[in-house]
Amino acid sequence: MVVGNDARTAAQAQCEVTPRKLAKRIALAKSACGVFGREGYARASVDALAAAAGVSTRTLYNHFPGGKAELFATVVTWTSGEVRDAHLAKVRALLDPALPPHPDNLERDLTALARALVDVMSEHSDHFALVRHIHAEADHVPSEVLEAWKEAGPRPVARALADAMAGLAAAGLIDVHGDPDLAGAHFVTLASQSIVQQSHYGVLPLTEEETDRLLTGGVAAFLRAYRTT
């Protein structure tokens, strides 16, 4: 499991345990996801995490010797991997760098991608409840856990978006001004950040009309800054 100086992924750790023990760890991680999503990292106690899983604290430590920090890291990286894969699938399906859209369809396709990325938030609400707490409690979450989360999820997605922006630039559709990474970051910020903030990571969903307004307005703003003339 990911903890301390041993920042391994959950998938790597799974190879080192028996199927029965692995099943128990997965069950513990799933129940812990709900607790951390409600309480955050600082407030969630080992007793509460064990009670939610229906086990003793001793059993929890048997499976996660690092206690709460190890369990939180496991949950975060596990759910980040799921969300990463969902995001990457959306990017590849809607904005394949090798298959750039027709110029007339650029705004339509970017809006579709923005909506798809926002939809992932509602499809993986438990994970984004964790992310909300990570941002709120960054000074309490162990630094190695923050790093493991970024490497498991946000960074690979950012790289995929940068590749997509570079593909659009190569096709002459946008000008990334030599920085496709920044263009990708600007796309996400303009197209979806208002929705993330106003819905509090999906806790208070916006109306369909307001979501459409923010999405289309954000994509239009991105294109005003980046579209080639």
C-alpha positions in Angstrom: 0.0 0.0 0.0 1.0 3.6 -0.5 2.5 5.0 2.8 5.6 6.7 4.1 8.6 6.4 2.0 7.2 3.4 0.2 4.9 5.1 -2.3 3.6 2.0 -4.1 0.3 1.9 -5.8 -2.6 -0.3 -4.5 -2.3 -2.5 -7.6 1.4 -3.2 -6.8 0.5 -4.1 -3.2 -2.3 -6.4 -4.3 0.3 -8.7 -5.8 1.8 -9.3 -2.4 -1.2 -10.6 -0.6 -3.4 -13.7 -0.7 -6.8 -13.4 -2.5 -8.6 -13.6 0.8 -6.6 -10.9 2.4 -6.9 -8.8 -0.7 -10.7 -9.1 -0.6 -10.6 -7.9 3.0 -8.4 -5.0 2.2 -10.7 -4.0 -0.7 -13.8 -4.2 1.6 -12.0 -2.0 4.2 -11.0 0.5 1.6 -14.5 0.7 0.2 -16.1 1.4 3.6 -13.3 3.9 4.5 -14.0 5.8 1.3 -17.4 6.8 2.6 -16.1 7.7 6.0 -13.3 9.9 4.6 -15.7 11.5 2.1 -18.0 12.5 5.0 -15.5 13.4 7.7 -12.3 14.2 5.8 -8.9 13.0 6.8 -8.3 14.9 10.0 -11.7 14.1 11.6 -12.0 10.5 10.6 -10.8 8.3 13.5 -9.4 4.8 13.4 -12.3 3.7 15.6 -14.8 5.1 13.1 -13.1 3.6 10.2 -13.0 0.2 11.8 -16.7 0.5 12.9 -17.8 1.4 9.4 -16.1 -1.8 8.1 -17.5 -3.9 11.0 -14.1 -4.9 12.2 -11.9 -4.2 15.3 -9.2 -1.6 15.2 -6.7 -4.5 15.6 -8.0 -6.1 12.4 -7.7 -2.7 10.6 -4.1 -2.4 11.7 -3.4 -6.0 10.6 -4.4 -5.1 7.1 -3.1 -1.5 7.2 -0.1 -1.3 9.6 0.3 2.4 8.8 -3.2 3.0 10.2 -5.3 5.9 9.0 -2.5 7.4 6.8 -2.0 4.2 4.9 -5.7 3.5 4.5 -6.4 7.0 3.3 -3.5 6.8 0.8 -4.9 3.5 -0.5 -8.4 4.8 -0.9 -7.2 8.0 -2.6 -4.9 6.3 -5.1 -7.4 3.5 -5.8 -10.3 5.9 -6.6 -7.9 8.3 -8.4 -7.0 5.4 -10.7 -10.6 4.8 -11.6 -11.3 8.5 -12.2 -8.1 8.9 -14.2 -9.1 6.0 -16.5 -12.6 7.5 -17.0 -11.1 10.9 -17.8 -8.6 9.5 -20.2 -11.3 7.5 -22.0 -13.3 10.7 -22.5 -10.3 12.6 -23.9 -9.3 9.8 -26.3 -12.8 9.3 -27.5 -13.7 13.0 -28.0 -10.4 14.7 -28.8 -8.0 12.1 -30.2 -4.8 14.1 -31.1 -4.4 11.9 -34.3 -7.9 12.7 -35.4 -8.5 16.5 -35.0 -12.0 17.8 -35.6 -13.0 19.8 -38.6 -12.6 23.5 -37.9 -16.4 24.0 -38.0 -16.8 21.4 -35.3 -14.0 22.5 -33.0 -16.3 24.4 -30.5 -18.9 21.6 -30.6 -16.3 19.0 -29.8 -14.5 21.0 -27.1 -17.9 21.6 -25.4 -18.7 17.8 -25.6 -15.4 17.1 -24.0 -15.9 19.7 -21.2 -19.3 18.2 -20.5 -17.9 14.6 -20.4 -15.2 15.7 -18.0 -17.8 17.3 -15.7 -20.0 14.2 -15.9 -17.2 12.2 -14.4 -17.6 14.2 -11.2 -21.1 12.9 -10.7 -20.2 9.4 -11.9 -17.5 9.2 -9.2 -19.0 11.3 -6.4 -17.3 9.4 -3.6 -13.9 10.2 -5.0 -14.7 13.9 -5.5 -15.9 14.0 -1.9 -12.4 12.9 -1.0 -10.8 15.5 -3.3 -12.9 18.2 -1.7 -11.5 17.3 1.7 -7.9 17.0 0.3 -8.1 20.6 -0.9 -9.6 21.8 2.4 -7.2 19.9 4.6 -4.0 20.0 2.5 -2.0 21.1 5.6 -3.2 18.0 7.5 -2.9 15.3 4.8 0.6 13.6 4.7 2.7 15.1 1.9 3.4 11.6 0.5 -0.3 11.0 0.2 -0.8 14.3 -1.7 2.0 13.3 -4.0 0.6 9.8 -4.6 -2.8 11.3 -5.4 -1.4 13.7 -7.9 0.7 11.1 -9.6 -2.2 8.6 -9.7 -4.8 10.9 -11.1 -4.4 14.6 -11.9 -1.0 14.5 -13.6 -1.8 11.7 -16.2 -5.0 13.5 -17.1 -3.2 16.8 -17.5 -0.6 15.2 -19.8 -3.4 13.7 -21.9 -5.1 17.1 -22.2 -1.7 18.7 -23.1 -1.3 16.1 -25.9 -4.8 16.9 -27.1 -4.0 20.6 -27.2 -0.8 19.9 -29.0 -2.7 17.9 -31.6 -5.1 20.7 -32.2 -2.2 23.1 -32.6 -0.5 20.8 -35.0 -3.7 20.8 -37.1 -3.7 24.6 -37.1 -6.9 24.9 -35.1 -5.5 26.6 -32.0 -2.3 28.4 -31.0 -0.9 27.1 -27.7 1.8 29.7 -27.7 4.5 27.1 -27.1 2.9 25.7 -23.9 0.3 22.9 -24.5 0.3 22.1 -20.8 -0.9 25.5 -19.9 -3.4 25.4 -22.7 -4.8 22.2 -21.3 -5.0 23.7 -17.8 -6.7 26.8 -19.1 -9.3 24.7 -20.9 -10.2 22.8 -17.7 -10.3 26.0 -15.7 -12.4 28.0 -18.1 -14.7 25.1 -19.1 -15.4 23.4 -15.8 -13.9 25.1 -12.7 -17.0 27.4 -12.2 -19.2 24.3 -12.1 -16.9 22.5 -9.7 -16.8 25.5 -7.4 -20.5 26.4 -7.5 -21.6 22.8 -7.1 -19.0 22.1 -4.3 -17.6 19.2 -6.3 -21.0 17.9 -7.2 -22.5 18.0 -3.7 -25.1 20.6 -4.8 -25.6 19.9 -8.5 -26.4 22.8 -10.7 -29.4 23.0 -13.0 -29.0 21.7 -16.5 -29.5 25.2 -17.9 -26.8 26.7 -15.6 -24.4 23.9 -16.4 -24.9 24.5 -20.1 -24.4 28.2 -19.7 -21.1 27.8 -17.8 -19.8 25.1 -20.1 -20.5 26.9 -23.4 -19.3 30.2 -22.0 -16.1 28.6 -20.7 -15.3 27.0 -24.0 -16.1 30.2 -25.9 -13.7 32.1 -23.6 -11.0 29.4 -24.2 -11.4 29.7 -28.0 -11.2 33.5 -27.9 -7.8 33.1 -26.3 -6.5 30.2 -28.3 -8.3 29.7 -31.6 -6.3 30.6 -34.7 -7.7 33.2 -37.0 
